[in-house]
Amino acid sequence: MTTPWPVDAATLLPDDGTAGSLAGRAWIPDAGPSVVAIRAEGVVDVSATFPTMRALAEAADPADALAAASGPLVGSLAELVANTAPDARDTTRPWLLSPIDLQVVKAAGVTFPVSMLERVIEERARGDEDAAAAIRAEVDAVIGGSLDALRPGSPEAAALKELLIERGWWSQYLEVGIGPDAEVFTKAPVLATVGPAVDVGVHSASHWNNPEPEVVLVVSSTGRIVGATLGNDVNLRDVEGRSALLLGKAKDNNASASLGPFLRFFDAGYGLDDLRDSVVTLEIDGDDGFHLDGRSELARISRDPEDLVGQVIGAHHHYPDGFVLYLGTMFAPVDDRDVPGRGFTHKTGDVVRIAEPRLGALVNRVRPAEEVEPWTFGIDALFRSLAARGLLD
């Protein structure tokens, strides 16, 4: 399958269309960023009831609250999607935004065995993609089989750690992959994420990078998981491979965190167990004719989503506006793109489609981070906009 660009509305929706509890955000001219419900009749502005997505996520039952909220029809989903790409946008008409606002953007790393091994390879290659193929074979030989059944922090994991130390193969990535403590970091500033049908950014200094397709949890200030969406945790493999201390440079750049297309809140038809059964697909289509397909199951995650949330929030750390949590990548593309043995890296113009049947599809185009639509609307601007509309009373 080749994903079209610009993307269309039908591509973004879940398999059951608007049957689920779907919420997003849209820029409405003469108003500003607004929380919207995605319904069969179209996109409905519910910002008079929920001025921020944070407010909706804090409701006792966000799905019920969203269903009960009323407001004006902004337009059809097809109209908003068609007007979202910045190079074809009519600023007098509404367009889609990232579906979150005040939530802190957190990410868990090294939560799948395949990504853990790829991080070890990055570290040992020190960002040199030419060396990666040989090191990959060596790592597989030393590990001696699949790590899928290994529970982090277990006695078996501790025994493997001792073995790897003896062999000189211990790594900081294996520490967070099979040790008791997960890697959790802040991916992007509040309001810095981008949504569907716009560009994601790759720093122009990087020559080895990839998308990271992930399921993303929506978590309230009490630590309750209330919904989910999809995410692309864009990563610079050469930068992080040089040093884990460069994680900020590798992860946090203009438009390097995408989310969407919409938040799906838990209800009778979709809950945490359904999320645990997620099967995520990845497609990449390049202007050069390159095509890549990937498929991964969330069931292969080494730490349960609730366990990861417990490592983020608790007595040790509060989040009064809640947070979203990228659960870690299930697929690290290693297919050769140009030179045999050098694996995959992005090129400008790549169209990335991350999809899950019940969450829809998050589709973005890759551009240099220095050239994507600039981020200029921050927290101060949001609250001035809400105050001007009388939505803070």
C-alpha positions as CSV (number, residue, x, y, z in Angstrom):
1,M,0.0,0.0,0.0
2,T,1.2,3.5,-0.8
3,T,0.0,6.2,1.5
4,P,-1.1,9.4,-0.4
5,W,0.1,12.9,0.4
6,P,-1.7,15.1,1.2
7,V,-3.6,12.6,3.3
8,D,-7.4,12.2,3.3
9,A,-9.8,11.9,6.1
10,A,-10.7,8.3,5.5
11,T,-7.1,7.3,6.0
12,L,-7.0,8.8,9.5
13,L,-10.1,7.3,11.0
14,P,-10.2,4.0,12.9
15,D,-11.7,0.9,11.3
16,D,-15.0,1.6,13.1
17,G,-15.1,5.2,11.9
18,T,-16.5,7.6,14.4
19,A,-18.1,4.9,16.6
20,G,-15.5,5.4,19.4
21,S,-15.1,8.3,21.7
22,L,-12.8,10.4,19.5
23,A,-11.5,13.9,20.5
24,G,-9.0,16.2,18.8
25,R,-8.1,19.8,18.6
26,A,-8.6,22.2,15.8
27,W,-7.5,25.8,15.0
28,I,-10.7,27.8,14.4
29,P,-10.2,31.2,12.8
30,D,-11.2,34.2,14.9
31,A,-11.1,31.9,17.9
32,G,-8.0,29.8,18.3
33,P,-7.2,26.2,19.4
34,S,-10.3,24.4,20.3
35,V,-11.2,21.0,21.6
36,V,-13.4,19.1,19.2
37,A,-15.4,15.9,19.1
38,I,-15.1,13.7,15.9
39,R,-18.6,12.6,15.2
40,A,-20.6,11.1,12.3
41,E,-22.0,14.5,11.5
42,G,-18.6,16.1,11.4
43,V,-16.2,18.0,13.7
44,V,-18.0,19.6,16.7
45,D,-16.5,22.4,18.8
46,V,-16.9,21.5,22.5
47,S,-14.5,24.1,23.8
48,A,-17.3,25.9,25.7
49,T,-17.6,22.8,27.9
50,F,-13.9,21.7,27.8
51,P,-11.6,24.7,27.0
52,T,-8.6,22.4,27.0
53,M,-8.0,18.7,26.3
54,R,-6.5,18.6,29.8
55,A,-9.9,19.5,31.2
56,L,-11.6,16.7,29.2
57,A,-9.0,14.1,30.3
58,E,-9.6,15.1,33.9
59,A,-13.4,14.3,33.8
60,A,-14.6,11.4,35.9
61,D,-15.6,9.6,32.7
62,P,-14.1,11.5,29.6
63,A,-16.0,9.3,27.1
64,D,-19.4,10.0,28.7
65,A,-18.5,13.7,29.2
66,L,-17.4,14.0,25.5
67,A,-20.6,12.4,24.3
68,A,-22.7,14.8,26.4
69,A,-20.9,17.9,25.2
70,S,-22.6,20.0,22.6
71,G,-21.4,22.9,20.4
72,P,-21.3,24.3,16.9
73,L,-20.4,22.2,13.8
74,V,-16.9,23.3,12.6
75,G,-17.1,21.4,9.3
76,S,-16.6,18.0,8.0
77,L,-13.6,16.0,8.9
78,A,-12.6,15.8,5.2
79,E,-12.6,19.6,5.0
80,L,-10.4,20.0,8.1
81,V,-7.9,17.3,7.0
82,A,-7.7,18.8,3.5
83,N,-6.8,22.2,5.0
84,T,-4.2,21.0,7.6
85,A,-1.0,20.6,5.5
86,P,0.8,24.0,6.0
87,D,1.8,24.4,2.3
88,A,-1.8,24.2,1.1
89,R,-3.6,25.8,4.1
90,D,-6.2,28.5,3.9
91,T,-5.8,30.3,7.2
92,T,-9.4,31.6,7.0
93,R,-10.7,28.0,7.4
94,P,-10.3,25.5,10.3
95,W,-7.5,22.9,10.4
96,L,-6.4,20.0,12.7
97,L,-3.8,20.4,15.5
98,S,-2.1,17.9,17.8
99,P,-4.8,16.4,20.0
100,I,-3.2,17.4,23.3
101,D,-2.4,20.6,25.0
102,L,-1.3,21.0,28.6
103,Q,-0.3,17.4,29.2
104,V,3.4,16.8,29.8
105,V,4.9,14.7,27.0
106,K,6.8,11.7,28.4
107,A,8.3,8.7,26.6
108,A,9.5,5.3,27.7
109,G,12.5,3.9,25.9
110,V,13.9,0.4,25.4
111,T,10.6,-1.3,26.2
112,F,10.8,-3.9,23.4
113,P,13.6,-6.5,22.9
114,V,14.2,-5.5,19.3
115,S,14.6,-1.8,20.1
116,M,16.7,-2.6,23.1
117,L,19.2,-4.6,20.9
118,E,19.2,-1.8,18.3
119,R,20.1,0.7,21.0
120,V,23.0,-1.6,22.1
121,I,24.1,-1.6,18.4
122,E,23.9,2.2,18.2
123,E,26.0,2.5,21.3
124,R,28.7,0.1,20.1
125,A,28.8,1.5,16.6
126,R,29.0,5.0,18.1
127,G,26.6,6.3,15.5
128,D,28.5,4.8,12.6
129,E,25.8,3.1,10.4
130,D,28.5,1.3,8.4
131,A,29.5,-0.7,11.4
132,A,26.0,-1.6,12.5
133,A,25.3,-4.7,10.5
134,A,28.4,-6.5,11.7
135,I,27.8,-5.5,15.3
136,R,24.1,-6.6,15.0
137,A,25.2,-10.1,14.1
138,E,27.7,-10.1,17.0
139,V,25.1,-8.9,19.5
140,D,22.7,-11.6,18.5
141,A,25.3,-14.3,19.0
142,V,26.2,-13.0,22.5
143,I,22.6,-12.7,23.6
144,G,21.9,-16.2,22.4
145,G,18.2,-16.0,21.4
146,S,15.0,-14.0,22.0
147,L,14.5,-11.8,25.1
148,D,10.8,-11.7,24.6
149,A,10.0,-13.8,27.7
150,L,12.5,-12.1,30.0
151,R,10.8,-10.0,32.7
152,P,12.7,-6.9,33.6
153,G,14.0,-6.9,37.2
154,S,13.5,-10.7,37.6
155,P,16.2,-13.1,38.9
156,E,16.6,-14.4,35.4
157,A,17.3,-10.8,34.1
158,A,19.8,-10.3,36.9
159,A,21.6,-13.6,35.9
160,L,21.7,-12.5,32.3
161,K,23.2,-9.1,33.4
162,E,26.0,-10.9,35.3
163,L,26.7,-13.1,32.2
164,L,26.9,-10.0,29.9
165,I,29.2,-8.2,32.3
166,E,31.5,-11.2,32.3
167,R,31.6,-11.1,28.5
168,G,32.2,-7.4,28.4
169,W,28.8,-6.8,26.8
170,W,26.9,-4.9,29.4
171,S,25.3,-1.7,28.2
172,Q,23.3,1.2,29.7
173,Y,20.5,0.2,27.3
174,L,20.4,-3.4,28.6
175,E,20.3,-1.9,32.1
176,V,17.0,-0.1,31.4
177,G,15.8,-2.9,29.1
178,I,16.0,-5.7,31.6
179,G,16.8,-4.0,34.9
180,P,14.2,-2.9,37.5
181,D,14.0,0.7,36.4
182,A,12.5,1.8,33.0
183,E,13.9,4.6,30.9
184,V,11.4,7.5,31.0
185,F,12.3,10.9,29.6
186,T,10.5,14.1,28.7
187,K,10.1,14.0,24.9
188,A,9.0,17.6,24.1
189,P,7.8,20.8,25.8
190,V,4.1,21.3,26.5
191,L,2.3,22.3,23.3
192,A,5.3,21.3,21.1
193,T,3.7,18.2,19.6
194,V,2.4,18.1,16.0
195,G,-0.7,16.3,14.8
196,P,-1.6,14.4,11.7
197,A,-1.3,15.6,8.1
198,V,1.7,17.9,8.8
199,D,5.4,17.6,8.6
200,V,7.7,16.0,11.2
201,G,11.2,17.3,11.7
202,V,14.6,15.6,11.4
203,H,17.6,17.6,12.4
204,S,19.6,18.3,9.2
205,A,22.9,17.3,10.9
206,S,21.7,13.7,11.2
207,H,22.5,11.1,8.6
208,W,21.1,8.0,10.4
209,N,17.6,8.4,11.7
210,N,14.2,6.7,11.8
211,P,10.6,7.0,12.8
212,E,9.6,5.3,16.1
213,P,5.9,4.1,15.8
214,E,4.4,3.9,19.2
215,V,1.1,3.6,21.1
216,V,0.7,6.6,23.4
217,L,-1.3,6.5,26.7
218,V,-3.4,9.5,27.9
219,V,-3.0,9.7,31.7
220,S,-4.9,11.9,34.1
221,S,-3.4,13.8,37.1
222,T,-4.4,10.9,39.4
223,G,-2.4,8.4,37.3
224,R,-5.5,6.9,35.7
225,I,-5.1,5.8,32.1
226,V,-8.1,7.3,30.3
227,G,-7.4,6.8,26.6
228,A,-4.8,6.3,23.9
229,T,-3.5,7.6,20.6
230,L,-0.6,6.9,18.3
231,G,2.8,8.6,18.2
232,N,6.0,9.0,16.2
233,D,9.0,9.5,18.5
234,V,11.3,10.7,15.7
235,N,14.9,9.6,16.6
236,L,18.4,10.5,15.4
237,R,20.2,7.2,15.7
238,D,23.6,8.6,14.9
239,V,23.3,11.3,17.6
240,E,22.1,9.1,20.4
241,G,24.6,6.4,19.3
242,R,27.5,8.8,19.9
243,S,26.4,9.3,23.5
244,A,23.3,8.6,25.6
245,L,23.9,12.1,27.1
246,L,22.9,13.5,23.7
247,L,19.4,12.1,24.1
248,G,17.9,15.7,24.2
249,K,19.5,16.6,20.9
250,A,18.4,13.2,19.4
251,K,14.8,13.5,20.6
252,D,13.7,17.1,21.0
253,N,13.7,19.2,17.8
254,N,11.1,21.1,15.9
255,A,8.2,18.8,15.1
256,S,10.0,15.7,16.3
257,A,7.1,14.5,18.3
258,S,3.8,13.7,16.5
259,L,0.6,12.5,18.1
260,G,-2.8,11.5,16.8
261,P,-4.8,11.5,14.7
262,F,-7.2,11.7,17.7
263,L,-7.4,10.7,21.3
264,R,-9.7,7.7,21.8
265,F,-11.1,7.7,25.3
266,F,-11.9,4.4,27.1
267,D,-15.5,3.3,27.0
268,A,-17.5,0.1,26.9
269,G,-16.2,-0.6,23.4
270,Y,-12.5,0.1,23.9
271,G,-10.5,-0.3,27.1
272,L,-7.0,-1.0,28.4
273,D,-7.2,-4.7,27.5
274,D,-8.0,-3.8,23.9
275,L,-5.0,-1.4,24.0
276,R,-2.8,-4.3,25.2
277,D,-3.8,-6.2,22.1
278,S,-2.8,-3.4,19.7
279,V,-1.1,-4.4,16.5
280,V,0.7,-1.4,15.0
281,T,1.7,-1.1,11.4
282,L,4.3,1.2,9.9
283,E,4.6,2.2,6.3
284,I,7.2,4.5,4.7
285,D,7.0,5.8,1.2
286,G,9.8,7.9,-0.3
287,D,9.9,10.2,-3.3
288,D,12.7,7.9,-4.6
289,G,10.2,5.0,-4.8
290,F,11.4,3.4,-1.6
291,H,8.7,1.5,0.3
292,L,8.9,-0.1,3.8
293,D,6.3,-2.1,5.7
294,G,6.5,-3.2,9.4
295,R,4.1,-4.8,11.9
296,S,4.5,-5.2,15.6
297,E,2.4,-6.3,18.5
298,L,2.1,-4.4,21.8
299,A,1.8,-7.7,23.6
300,R,5.5,-8.1,23.1
301,I,6.3,-5.1,25.3
302,S,8.6,-6.1,28.2
303,R,6.8,-3.8,30.8
304,D,3.0,-3.6,31.1
305,P,1.6,-0.1,30.4
306,E,0.3,0.2,33.9
307,D,3.7,-0.6,35.3
308,L,5.3,2.1,33.1
309,V,2.7,4.6,34.3
310,G,3.5,3.7,37.9
311,Q,7.2,4.5,37.2
312,V,6.2,8.0,36.0
313,I,3.6,9.2,38.5
314,G,3.2,8.6,42.2
315,A,4.3,9.9,45.5
316,H,7.7,10.7,44.0
317,H,6.3,12.8,41.1
318,H,3.0,14.5,40.5
319,Y,1.5,15.8,37.2
320,P,-1.3,18.2,37.9
321,D,-2.2,18.5,34.2
322,G,-1.7,14.8,33.5
323,F,0.6,13.5,30.8
324,V,0.8,11.4,27.7
325,L,3.3,8.5,27.6
326,Y,4.9,7.1,24.5
327,L,5.2,3.3,25.3
328,G,8.4,2.7,23.3
329,T,9.0,1.7,19.7
330,M,8.0,-1.8,18.6
331,F,9.8,-1.5,15.2
332,A,13.3,-0.4,14.4
333,P,13.7,-0.3,10.6
334,V,17.0,-1.9,9.5
335,D,16.1,-2.6,5.8
336,D,18.9,-1.3,3.5
337,R,17.7,1.8,1.6
338,D,20.7,2.8,-0.5
339,V,24.0,1.1,0.3
340,P,23.9,-2.6,1.3
341,G,24.6,-3.0,5.0
342,R,23.9,0.6,5.9
343,G,20.3,0.0,6.9
344,F,17.5,2.6,6.8
345,T,17.5,6.4,7.2
346,H,15.0,9.0,6.3
347,K,15.0,11.2,3.3
348,T,13.2,14.5,2.9
349,G,9.7,13.9,1.5
350,D,9.2,10.5,3.1
351,V,5.5,9.9,4.1
352,V,5.2,7.9,7.3
353,R,2.0,6.1,8.2
354,I,1.6,4.6,11.7
355,A,-1.7,2.8,12.1
356,E,-3.7,0.7,14.5
357,P,-7.3,-0.5,13.6
358,R,-8.9,1.0,16.7
359,L,-6.8,4.2,16.9
360,G,-6.7,5.1,13.2
361,A,-3.6,6.3,11.3
362,L,-1.1,9.0,12.1
363,V,0.3,10.2,8.8
364,N,3.2,12.8,8.5
365,R,5.7,13.9,6.0
366,V,9.4,14.2,6.8
367,R,11.2,17.5,6.4
368,P,14.4,19.0,8.0
369,A,13.6,20.3,11.5
370,E,14.9,23.7,10.4
371,E,12.3,24.0,7.6
372,V,9.1,22.7,9.2
373,E,6.3,25.0,10.2
374,P,7.7,27.0,13.2
375,W,6.2,26.5,16.6
376,T,5.1,29.9,17.9
377,F,1.9,29.3,19.9
378,G,2.9,28.6,23.5
379,I,1.3,28.4,26.9
380,D,1.0,32.2,27.3
381,A,-0.7,32.5,23.9
382,L,-3.1,29.6,24.7
383,F,-4.3,31.2,27.9
384,R,-4.6,34.6,26.3
385,S,-6.7,33.0,23.6
386,L,-8.9,31.2,26.2
387,A,-9.3,34.3,28.3
388,A,-10.3,36.4,25.2
389,R,-13.1,33.8,24.5
390,G,-14.3,33.9,28.1
391,L,-13.5,30.2,28.5
392,L,-11.5,30.5,31.8
393,D,-14.5,31.5,33.9
